[in-house]
Amino acid sequence: MKVSLIISTFNQVQSLDKVLQGVLLQTRVPDEILIADDGSDPPTANLIQKFAAHARTPVHHVWQPHQGFRKTIILNQALARSRGEYLIFTDGDCVPHPRFVEDHAALAERGFWVQGRRCFVLEPHVPAFSPGLIPPWRWMLAGRISGAAKGIRLPCPLVQRDTRQRGIIGCNMAFWRDDLLAINGYDEDYSGWGTGEDSDVGSRLYHLGRMRKFVYGRAITFHLNHPPAPKGHHSASLEKLQATLRSRKIRCLNGVDKHYHAQNPTPG
């Protein structure tokens, strides 16, 4: 099974650097890494170029001009360009546990998508957090990491199979690529930070007949806390999500298909 790791980012070069350091420590190397960049400035491209020189797998920098928060569009572009059978999504401010990719690959099962969890490195301590050098359990005991129960890798994972809305977060998700294509990827009608685009994807996968594996103790990330961005489009996006739930639709209209066909033109 080929696995693609997709990391979204926008002008978070210090955090992204820590995330990429964590990627270099993975026990299971992804078959490709795609960095979905919503229009970052040149320092991000420079960082990715340096990272690619040390990575043990192909690295693709998928970039679009910044015209406001357009995460759904750049994720669809990365999805269209990906070649893995199984896709792991995370954010450029979430440092992966060294066994993050290994865990997600082990959790992959046809008929399901996977939701992992995150703990939180408190904002004052983010600059000192260094993947591979900082034992997270010490930071948990010192009160520098909150949500510690979500940051401990257990001997056996705790897995709930469900179709609930609770806890759908885009910073730690994994899907079969053909399932995402079946629902037409992310709905690009969602715009703005924290507007429910991840819940919409999860809901349409439920409508497709794909249950979620809601996982504790595996596939862990360490979120590097930062000031939240404004949620100016929250009300309109909530109504979009409610419409998806009421209609039980599977495919969105404004999705990945146009990017997919651009990346994969019909022969002849």
N, C-alpha and C positions, 0 to 999 in steps of 0.2 A: 504494500500500500504506500503510494507516494503522498507525502504530507507537505502542504504549503502553510507557512506561517505568515500572516498578514498583520502588520503593525501600523496603526493610524497615528498621524502626528500633525502638529502645526506649531512651529516656532517654540518648541520646548527642547532646545538643543541640549541643555544640561541634563534634563530628565531622560531624554532619548539616549544620551550617551550611557547612562546607567542601565537602561533597558537592554541596549545592544551588548554591553558587558555581560549581562545576564544570559543573553542568547549565546554568547561564545562559550559559556559554561555548560550548555545543555548536554545531558548524557545521550540523548537521541537527537542527532542532527536533522533538522527538517530538510526536505529535498529541495526547497527553495524558500527564499525570504522575499516578501514584497512589502515595501514601506510605502504606505498610502499617505501621501503628503498633500495636505489641503492648502498649498501655496506658501510654504515656509521660505524664509530668506536664505541667501547663499550659505551661511554657516551650517545649516542642516545638510545641504548637499555635500559640503566638504566633509562633515562627520560621516555620512553614509559612504562616501568614497573611501575613506580611511578604513571604515569597518569592513567593506567589501574585500579589501586587500588581505584581511586576516580571517575572513569567514571561510568555513569549510564547505560551502554550498553556494550556488548562484544567488546573487542579491540584485533585486530590481527596485529602482527608485521610481515610483509612479507618482508624478507631480501634476498639479493643475494650478493655474493662476488663482490667487486668493481674491474671492469676490464675496466675502462673508463666509459664515460657517456652512460648508457644503460637504460634510463628511459622507453623506449617503452617496454622492456622485463619485467621490474618489474611491470609496470602498467598492462600488460597482466596477469602476475601471480596473482596480486591482483584481477583483473576482474574474473579470473577463480575461485578464492576462494570465491568471494562475493556471497551472498545469497539474496540480495535485488532485488526487481523488478525494482527499480529506483536507479541509481547510480549518485552521485554527486562527481565531481573531483575538487580538489584544490591542492595547493602547500604548502610546509612546510615553506614558507616565506610570506604567505598571511593570515592575521588574519581575521576570519569571523566576520561579523556583528552579534550581538546576535540573529537576526531573519533570518540568512542566510539559514539554513536548512528548516525552516518553509516556507520561501519564495520560495525556489526551489521546495518544495513539492507542494505548491499551484500553481506553474507555470507548473507543469507536465501535459502534454496532449498528447495523442496518436497521432502519425503522426508528432511529433515535437521533436527536441532537443533544449536545452536552453543554451544560452551564456550570462553569467552575466558579470559585469564590475568590475574594480578595480581602486581605487585611490592610491596614493603613499605617504608613510611616508618617508620624505627626510632622507638620510643616516645619517647625524649628529645627528638626533633626534630619531633614531631607538632604542638605548638603554633605553631611557626614556619612550617609548611607552608601556603602560600597559593596556591590555584589561579590561574593566569594571571600570577602575579608571580614565582614560583619556577621557574627553568628546571630541570626534573627531571634533565637530564644532568649539571648541575653538582653536584647533590646525590648523584648516583650516584658521580661521581668523588671526592667528599668522604667517601664511606662512610656517608652518611645514609640511603640507600635500598639495601636488599638485594634480591636476585633481579633485578638490573638487566637481565638478558637478557629478562625478561618485561615490561619497562617501555619497550622501545624499539620505536617504530613503524617497520617496515621498508618499503622501496619496494614489495615484494610480500609478501603474507602467506604464512606457512608453514602449510599445512592438512593435517592427517591425518584421514582418514575411518575411523572405527572403531566398535566396540561394546564397548570395554573399560571396566572399572570405574575404572581409574586416573584421578585428577585431576578427579573430578566435584565441583565446588564451586558453591554456590548464589549466590555474590556476583557472578557474571559468566556468565549463561546467557541464551539467547534461544530462543523456541519459537514455532511457529504456534499461535495460540489454539485452533483446532479440534483440534489434536493433544493439547493439555493437557486439553481437555474430553473427548476420547475415552478418556483414561486416568483420568478423574475427578479430575484435579488432584493436589494434595498429599495424602498419607495422614495424616489427623489423629490416627491412633493413635500417631504419633511425637510425643514431647514431650521437652523439655529441649534444652540447647544442644549442637550438634555431634553429633547422634544419627543421622545417616544419611538424613534425609528427602530430601536432594538426590540421593543415590545411588539411592534408591528410585524417584524420578521418572525419572531417567535410565535405570534398568533397565527400567521398564515401557514407556518409549518404545522401547527396543531391542526388547522383546517385541512391540510394535505394528508393528515393521518400520522404525523411524526410526533411521537411523545418526546418529552425532555428527560434527560438524566440530570438531576439536580444534585451536585456532588460536593461533599465535604471530605477533606483529608487527602485530596489529590488535585493535581492541576492548579497549583496555588500561584497567586501573584501578590506582589507587595506594591500597593498603590502609593505613589509619592504625592502626598497631599499638597494642595495649592489653593489659592483663592478661587472660588467658583465663578464661572462666567454667568452673565445674566441670561435668564430664560424668557426672552421677550416674546417668543412664539408659542408659549406653553399652552394657552387656551385653545388656539386653533389646532395645534398638534394633538391635543387630547381628544378633540372632536373627531379628527381623522382616525385615531385609534379606535374610538367608540364605534365609528362607522364600519371599520374592518371587523370588529367583533360582532356587530349586529348582522352584517351581510354574510359573514363566514366566508368571505372571499379568500381565494388562494393566491392568485396572481395580481400584482399591482400593475397599473397601466404604464407608469413612468419608472421603468426599472432598468435592469442590466442589459436587456436584449439589444439595445442600440449599440452599446459598447462591445458586447460579445460579437455581434456581426461585423463590427469594424475590426476587431482583433482576429476574427476567424471567418474571412470572406468565403463565399461559396465558390468552389473551383469552377473555372470556365466562365 
